[in-house]
Amino acid sequence: MRKHTLMVAGMLGLGMMLVSSTAEAGQVARREARQNARIRQGVASGELTPGETKLLRKEQRTIEHGRKRALADGHIGPWEHKALEGAQNRASDDTYRLKHNQRQVPPAQ
């Protein structure tokens, strides 16, 4: 009976890790979506030039690639999560900086 209890406890622990890593993967993906929405808004308002947009979109593709690579083994580990979060923080700062510089796309006439 004790062996069975330990096995069930171990399986529950594994299940919790998978749920947690799935939640973290979802959190990373939601943040990516919000960043892409910020970039689209910057393009629509003329705050981002084509070159700035290209740079930000490349940065987002790199983060997405990192998320997929981290999930390749089925879960995102703590170090992987920290690295993805750092990359997302830098991307967010870059988006803010580029949207608030003095460069703008002239309105179409």
GROMACS elastic network, one bead per residue, 0.5 to 0.9 nm:
[ bonds ]
;  ai    aj funct       b0    kb
    1     4     6  0.51092   500
    1     5     6  0.62614   500
    1     6     6  0.87662   500
    2     5     6  0.50511   500
    2     6     6  0.62938   500
    2     7     6  0.86602   500
    3     6     6  0.51980   500
    3     7     6  0.62408   500
    3     8     6  0.87223   500
    4     7     6  0.50652   500
    4     8     6  0.62120   500
    4     9     6  0.85787   500
    5     8     6  0.51636   500
    5     9     6  0.61055   500
    5    10     6  0.85619   500
    6     9     6  0.50172   500
    6    10     6  0.60756   500
    6    11     6  0.86015   500
    7    10     6  0.50729   500
    7    11     6  0.62108   500
    7    12     6  0.86291   500
    8    11     6  0.50789   500
    8    12     6  0.61523   500
    8    13     6  0.85841   500
    9    12     6  0.50937   500
    9    13     6  0.61889   500
    9    14     6  0.86845   500
   10    13     6  0.50383   500
   10    14     6  0.62406   500
   10    15     6  0.85828   500
   11    14     6  0.50521   500
   11    15     6  0.60982   500
   11    16     6  0.85910   500
   12    16     6  0.61306   500
   12    17     6  0.86540   500
   13    16     6  0.50791   500
   13    17     6  0.63157   500
   13    18     6  0.87691   500
   14    17     6  0.51018   500
   14    18     6  0.63390   500
   14    19     6  0.86877   500
   15    18     6  0.51469   500
   15    19     6  0.61771   500
   15    20     6  0.84972   500
   16    19     6  0.50691   500
   16    20     6  0.59648   500
   16    21     6  0.85212   500
   17    20     6  0.50102   500
   17    21     6  0.60593   500
   17    22     6  0.84361   500
   17    75     6  0.79087   500
   18    21     6  0.51312   500
   18    22     6  0.59867   500
   18    23     6  0.84514   500
   18    74     6  0.75899   500
   18    75     6  0.63153   500
   18    76     6  0.88942   500
   19    22     6  0.50447   500
   19    23     6  0.60794   500
   19    24     6  0.85940   500
   19    75     6  0.89040   500
   20    23     6  0.50379   500
   20    24     6  0.61955   500
   20    25     6  0.86057   500
   20    75     6  0.83960   500
   20    76     6  0.87485   500
   21    25     6  0.60591   500
   21    26     6  0.84970   500
   21    71     6  0.85443   500
   21    74     6  0.80616   500
   21    76     6  0.52545   500
   21    77     6  0.73760   500
   22    25     6  0.50016   500
   22    26     6  0.61647   500
   22    27     6  0.85545   500
   22    71     6  0.88368   500
   22    74     6  0.84599   500
   22    75     6  0.67675   500
   22    76     6  0.78168   500
   23    26     6  0.50090   500
   23    27     6  0.61155   500
   23    28     6  0.86731   500
   24    28     6  0.61985   500
   24    29     6  0.85639   500
   24    75     6  0.87309   500
   24    76     6  0.71490   500
   24    81     6  0.75538   500
   25    28     6  0.51573   500
   25    29     6  0.61856   500
   25    30     6  0.86226   500
   25    67     6  0.73237   500
   25    68     6  0.89842   500
   25    71     6  0.76386   500
   25    75     6  0.79891   500
   25    76     6  0.69485   500
   25    81     6  0.85605   500
   26    29     6  0.50078   500
   26    30     6  0.60430   500
   26    31     6  0.85368   500
   27    30     6  0.51596   500
   27    31     6  0.62415   500
   27    32     6  0.86397   500
   28    31     6  0.51890   500
   28    32     6  0.62413   500
   28    33     6  0.87572   500
   28    64     6  0.87584   500
   28    67     6  0.75525   500
   28    81     6  0.84859   500
   28    84     6  0.76184   500
   28    85     6  0.76534   500
   28    88     6  0.83876   500
   29    33     6  0.62675   500
   29    34     6  0.87543   500
   29    64     6  0.78542   500
   29    67     6  0.81520   500
   30    33     6  0.50257   500
   30    34     6  0.63107   500
   30    35     6  0.86676   500
   31    34     6  0.50527   500
   31    35     6  0.61855   500
   31    36     6  0.86190   500
   31    88     6  0.78480   500
   32    35     6  0.50790   500
   32    36     6  0.62000   500
   32    37     6  0.86400   500
   32    60     6  0.70119   500
   32    63     6  0.79974   500
   32    64     6  0.75717   500
   32    88     6  0.77634   500
   33    36     6  0.50930   500
   33    37     6  0.62197   500
   33    38     6  0.87111   500
   34    37     6  0.50113   500
   34    38     6  0.62839   500
   34    39     6  0.87340   500
   35    38     6  0.50433   500
   35    39     6  0.63175   500
   35    40     6  0.87097   500
   35    60     6  0.79144   500
   35    88     6  0.86229   500
   35    91     6  0.81048   500
   35    92     6  0.69679   500
   35    95     6  0.80673   500
   36    39     6  0.50269   500
   36    40     6  0.61841   500
   36    41     6  0.85892   500
   36    56     6  0.88226   500
   36    57     6  0.77155   500
   36    60     6  0.76257   500
   37    40     6  0.50435   500
   37    41     6  0.61182   500
   37    42     6  0.85628   500
   38    41     6  0.50928   500
   38    42     6  0.61792   500
   38    43     6  0.87103   500
   38    95     6  0.77690   500
   39    42     6  0.50285   500
   39    43     6  0.62757   500
   39    44     6  0.86655   500
   39    48     6  0.78166   500
   39    53     6  0.69777   500
   39    56     6  0.74174   500
   39    57     6  0.78563   500
   39    95     6  0.71838   500
   39    99     6  0.85811   500
   40    43     6  0.51202   500
   40    44     6  0.61732   500
   40    45     6  0.86541   500
   40    53     6  0.86683   500
   41    44     6  0.50540   500
   41    45     6  0.61184   500
   41    46     6  0.84896   500
   41    47     6  0.84322   500
   41    48     6  0.89080   500
   42    45     6  0.52455   500
   42    46     6  0.60299   500
   42    48     6  0.52549   500
   42    49     6  0.86866   500
   42    53     6  0.83796   500
   42    95     6  0.88468   500
   42    99     6  0.63847   500
   43    46     6  0.51578   500
   43    47     6  0.62241   500
   43    48     6  0.52102   500
   43    49     6  0.71905   500
   43    50     6  0.79783   500
   43    53     6  0.72060   500
   43   105     6  0.86233   500
   44    47     6  0.77857   500
   44    48     6  0.83734   500
   45    48     6  0.77855   500
   45   104     6  0.88925   500
   45   105     6  0.86291   500
   46    49     6  0.68779   500
   46    99     6  0.89044   500
   46   103     6  0.89733   500
   46   104     6  0.55870   500
   46   106     6  0.71860   500
   46   107     6  0.74052   500
   47    98     6  0.78669   500
   47    99     6  0.52055   500
   47   100     6  0.72452   500
   47   101     6  0.81702   500
   47   102     6  0.84585   500
   47   103     6  0.70502   500
   47   105     6  0.66429   500
   48    51     6  0.79821   500
   48    52     6  0.57989   500
   48    53     6  0.59765   500
   48    98     6  0.67181   500
   48    99     6  0.57152   500
   48   100     6  0.87817   500
   48   101     6  0.89495   500
   48   103     6  0.74189   500
   48   104     6  0.61718   500
   48   105     6  0.68587   500
   49    52     6  0.51961   500
   49    53     6  0.61290   500
   49    54     6  0.86337   500
   49    98     6  0.88261   500
   49    99     6  0.89822   500
   49   103     6  0.71515   500
   49   104     6  0.61117   500
   49   105     6  0.55520   500
   50    53     6  0.50411   500
   50    54     6  0.61544   500
   50    55     6  0.87068   500
   50   105     6  0.82139   500
   51    54     6  0.51226   500
   51    55     6  0.63361   500
   51    56     6  0.87759   500
   52    55     6  0.51330   500
   52    56     6  0.62540   500
   52    57     6  0.86145   500
   52    95     6  0.87888   500
   52    98     6  0.68250   500
   52    99     6  0.87358   500
   53    56     6  0.51840   500
   53    57     6  0.60585   500
   53    58     6  0.85072   500
   53    98     6  0.89350   500
   54    57     6  0.52405   500
   54    58     6  0.61395   500
   54    59     6  0.86331   500
   55    58     6  0.52364   500
   55    59     6  0.63058   500
   55    60     6  0.88328   500
   56    59     6  0.50298   500
   56    60     6  0.63221   500
   56    61     6  0.87590   500
   56    91     6  0.72678   500
   56    94     6  0.75510   500
   56    95     6  0.67861   500
   56    98     6  0.89575   500
   57    60     6  0.50085   500
   57    61     6  0.62428   500
   57    62     6  0.86665   500
   58    61     6  0.50663   500
   58    62     6  0.62831   500
   58    63     6  0.87729   500
   59    62     6  0.51416   500
   59    63     6  0.64369   500
   59    64     6  0.87723   500
   59    87     6  0.86461   500
   59    88     6  0.89902   500
   59    91     6  0.66810   500
   60    63     6  0.50824   500
   60    64     6  0.61741   500
   60    65     6  0.85713   500
   60    88     6  0.82410   500
   60    91     6  0.73915   500
   61    64     6  0.50077   500
   61    65     6  0.60764   500
   61    66     6  0.85495   500
   62    65     6  0.50872   500
   62    66     6  0.62000   500
   62    67     6  0.86937   500
   62    87     6  0.89535   500
   63    67     6  0.61981   500
   63    68     6  0.86942   500
   63    84     6  0.67942   500
   63    87     6  0.67167   500
   63    88     6  0.71340   500
   63    91     6  0.88494   500
   64    67     6  0.50562   500
   64    68     6  0.62747   500
   64    69     6  0.85966   500
   65    68     6  0.51737   500
   65    69     6  0.61405   500
   65    70     6  0.85716   500
   66    69     6  0.50296   500
   66    70     6  0.60353   500
   66    71     6  0.85698   500
   66    80     6  0.86456   500
   66    83     6  0.89531   500
   66    84     6  0.70923   500
   67    70     6  0.50653   500
   67    71     6  0.61982   500
   67    72     6  0.86695   500
   67    76     6  0.81398   500
   67    80     6  0.83666   500
   67    81     6  0.86250   500
   67    84     6  0.69793   500
   68    71     6  0.50985   500
   68    72     6  0.61962   500
   69    72     6  0.51266   500
   69    73     6  0.81428   500
   70    73     6  0.70089   500
   70    74     6  0.80628   500
   70    75     6  0.70182   500
   70    76     6  0.55227   500
   70    77     6  0.77070   500
   70    80     6  0.63010   500
   70    81     6  0.82823   500
   70    84     6  0.89261   500
   71    74     6  0.50440   500
   71    75     6  0.50833   500
   71    76     6  0.56216   500
   71    77     6  0.88578   500
   72    75     6  0.73895   500
   72    76     6  0.86745   500
   73    76     6  0.80392   500
   76    79     6  0.81590   500
   76    80     6  0.59113   500
   76    81     6  0.60717   500
   77    80     6  0.51811   500
   77    81     6  0.60679   500
   77    82     6  0.85944   500
   78    81     6  0.50621   500
   78    82     6  0.61367   500
   78    83     6  0.86364   500
   79    82     6  0.50677   500
   79    83     6  0.61845   500
   79    84     6  0.86269   500
   80    83     6  0.51034   500
   80    84     6  0.61513   500
   80    85     6  0.85128   500
   81    84     6  0.51338   500
   81    85     6  0.60255   500
   81    86     6  0.85268   500
   82    85     6  0.50864   500
   82    86     6  0.61244   500
   82    87     6  0.86422   500
   83    86     6  0.51129   500
   83    87     6  0.62459   500
   83    88     6  0.86319   500
   84    87     6  0.50904   500
   84    88     6  0.61354   500
   84    89     6  0.85767   500
   85    88     6  0.50147   500
   85    89     6  0.60954   500
   85    90     6  0.86651   500
   86    89     6  0.50261   500
   86    90     6  0.62802   500
   86    91     6  0.85998   500
   87    90     6  0.51837   500
   87    91     6  0.61663   500
   87    92     6  0.86022   500
   88    92     6  0.60453   500
   88    93     6  0.85626   500
   89    92     6  0.50869   500
   89    93     6  0.62221   500
   89    94     6  0.85979   500
   90    93     6  0.50778   500
   90    94     6  0.60957   500
   90    95     6  0.85689   500
   91    95     6  0.60823   500
   91    96     6  0.86137   500
   92    95     6  0.50824   500
   92    96     6  0.62552   500
   92    97     6  0.85978   500
   93    96     6  0.51616   500
   93    97     6  0.60783   500
   93    98     6  0.85883   500
   94    97     6  0.50661   500
   94    98     6  0.60456   500
   94    99     6  0.84271   500
   95    98     6  0.53175   500
   95    99     6  0.60097   500
   95   100     6  0.85205   500
   96    99     6  0.52237   500
   96   100     6  0.61156   500
   96   101     6  0.86465   500
   97   100     6  0.53463   500
   97   101     6  0.61972   500
   98   101     6  0.54026   500
   98   102     6  0.86122   500
   98   103     6  0.82080   500
   99   102     6  0.84215   500
   99   103     6  0.83297   500
   99   104     6  0.86102   500
  100   103     6  0.81901   500
  101   104     6  0.81633   500
  104   107     6  0.88329   500
  105   108     6  0.87618   500
  106   109     6  0.88858   500
